[in-house]
Structures are given as structure tokens and as C-alpha cells.
Amino acid sequence: MRLRYFGSVDSSESTIPVEALKIVHPRTGMSQTDIKVPSNLKIQRIELKGLYGIGVSWSDGQVDIYPYDVLKGLAQDYKVVPK
């Protein structure tokens, strides 16, 4: 999954691995260490949820809504360094 943030001061690009997104609690952004992520887990669909965040439909049937602030916090760990 690739997230891009553009601001008036700078822009950054982050690529968040599926596994990292799945183990983060969608509302709090806290890591859930008790979750085992299957190796074949995939994102089926991503939907915008207004100005709030995005909805992610997973191949295991679960649907999570991630607020933008949670995604932005997670993206800080996966910034892409420009070449």
C-alpha cells in the first residue's frame, strides 16, 4: 500500500507493508502484537471515507476504517528516501 502526503512545507512518500497495516489497531494506531497475519492476506479494496480516512477490505473478510491521522503516524516508520 502506498500513501503520499503533500503539505505546504514539504511532501513525503511512504510505503506501508500490508502486514504493518493489519497489526495496527485502526482507531488507536497501537500495535496489536497478538495478531498473526497470514502470508496470503491481501487488500481487496480501498475506499475513501470522506475527510475522515480510508476503508480497507481484506481478503479474510474483515473491513477496517483507518483515520488519516493513524495512517500518517504509521507512515512515519516507512518513509521512502528519494533517489
N, C-alpha and C positions, 0 to 999 in steps of 0.2 A: 504494500500500500504506500502510495506517495502523497505526502502533504506538502503544500507550499504556502508560505506565509509572506505576504508583502505588506510592508509598513512604510510610513513616510520617511523613516530614518534609514532603514536597511531592509533587505529581503534575505530570507534564508530558505533553504530547501531541506526537508527531512524525509527519509525513507524509513518507515516503521515496519518491522517484520510482523507477519501475521501472528506469530507466537507471542510477541511482546504485547500486541493489542489485545489478544484474547485473555491474557492473565491479569490485565489491569481491570479493576472494578470500574464499570462505565460511569458511575456517578462521582466517585471519590478520587479516582486516579491512583488509588493504592494498589500495590502488587498483591495478588492473591496466590500465595505460594502453594496452596493445596490443590490447584488446578493442574491436571495433566492434559496437555494439548496433543491430540492425535497428529501424527505426521502427515496425514492426508486431509487435514482441515483446510478448507478454502473459504474465501469470501465469495458468496453468491451474488450479493447485490449491495450497493451503497446508495442511500437516499439522503438528500438534504432534508433537514428538519427545521426549516425556517431559519431564523437568525440564531437558533439555539445550538445546533450541532448536526451530526450525521447519524443515520440509522444504518447498522451493518447487519445483513442477513448472512448467517453462517451455514456451511454445508451440513452441520449437525442439527439444523432446525432452529437453533437459538437466534433471537434477534436482540441486539443491544443498541442503545442510543448513547452515543458519546458526545458530551458537550464540547464545544470548541476549546474551552479552557483546559479540559482534561487532555485533549489531543495535543494542544500546544505544549503543555507540560511534558508529555511523553516524547514529543518531537525533539525536545532539547537534548535528549540522550542519543538521538540518531541523526544529527546534522550531517549533511553532505558537504564535504570540503571541496570548494571549486578547484578545478584543474588549471 
